Amino acid sequence: MTVLSIIIVSFNARADLERCLDALRATPPATPHDIVVVDNASTDGSAAAARARPGVHVIDAGANVGFARACNIGIRASHGTHVLLLNSDTIVPPHAVDALFAELQRDPGAAVAGPRLVDEAGRAELSFGRMIAPFAEWRQQRLARSGQVDQLTRRRHYPDWVSGACLLVGRADADAAGLLDERFFMYTEDVDFCASIRALGRRILFTPAVEVTHARGRSVASAPEATHAAYRRSHLAFYEKHHPAWAPFLRLYIRLRDRAR
């Protein structure tokens, strides 16, 4: 019986994807698992490279369908009782997957678990926070620049969301939440997903007991304009869904900022 399905979305990130898969293969999780790569029509050989690795099931999305929809394709095609959403630009150290699964298992009130994320130099990422809202975003940005991120990420607690770069969820909870909202092409889909799960009375767990490397920023560096445009669209869609009264102000702000660039 497959207990854990590891879902990795890939888009023109062959080197990162190969490194991610090689790390998982070097010390495979002891938890019975499968690995599903959903390729968003990459042109760099990502899908072929993934297929060359034993035990990896590759699904061609047929187009760049975005992160949320690709995750849903992978979730629906997999069979684990739990699902681990994992970015292709992560490196999972030995035993980390099993440790994250154990953290979730020992907390019956939690539906989602996220680990401490660090960059390749070991610097912590603020990979959790309060529900996105105007003042919460301002606070999140201040915290991220405060020099306190290392300290903030040393505490086990229940935030409103954890990063979708490495997010473990029970399949029953994911199904009850309706999976990821596909209106979010890229960015904020993890915050929205966690909000849907919290609306069901379940909790989101952040645990510093597990650490995963996240080489963030690769997509921005490779296609900055497209990435920023996708962020703006998802950000606005998030406000239209969760804070409709604020959406016109955000739309105006985006328009003015784009004119000033």
Stockholm file with secondary structure:
# STOCKHOLM 1.0

chainA/1-261         MTVLSIIIVSFNARADLERCLDALRATPPATPHDIVVVDNASTDGSAAAARARPGVHVIDAGANVGFARACNIGIRASHGTHVLLLNSDTIVPPHAVDALFAELQRDPGAAVAGPRLVDEAGRAELSFGRMIAPFAEWRQQRLARSGQVDQLTRRRHYPDWVSGACLLVGRADADAAGLLDERFFMYTEDVDFCASIRALGRRILFTPAVEVTHARGRSVASAPEATHAAYRRSHLAFYEKHHPAWAPFLRLYIRLRDRAR
#=GR chainA/1-261 SS CCCEEEEEEESSCHHHHHHHHHHHHHSCCSSCEEEEEEECSCSSSHHHHHHTSTTEEEEECSSCCCHHHHHHHHHHHCCCSEEEEEETTEECCTTHHHHHHHHHHTCTTEEEEEEEEECTTSCBCCCEESCCCHHHHHHHHHHHTTTCHHHHTTSCBCCSEECTTEEEEEHHHHHHTTSSCTTCSSSSHHHHHHHHHHTTTCEEEEEEEEEEEECTTHHHHHSHHHHHHHHHHHHHHHHHHHCTTTHHHHHHHHHHHHHHC
#=GC SS_cons         CCCEEEEEEESSCHHHHHHHHHHHHHSCCSSCEEEEEEECSCSSSHHHHHHTSTTEEEEECSSCCCHHHHHHHHHHHCCCSEEEEEETTEECCTTHHHHHHHHHHTCTTEEEEEEEEECTTSCBCCCEESCCCHHHHHHHHHHHTTTCHHHHTTSCBCCSEECTTEEEEEHHHHHHTTSSCTTCSSSSHHHHHHHHHHTTTCEEEEEEEEEEEECTTHHHHHSHHHHHHHHHHHHHHHHHHHCTTTHHHHHHHHHHHHHHC
//
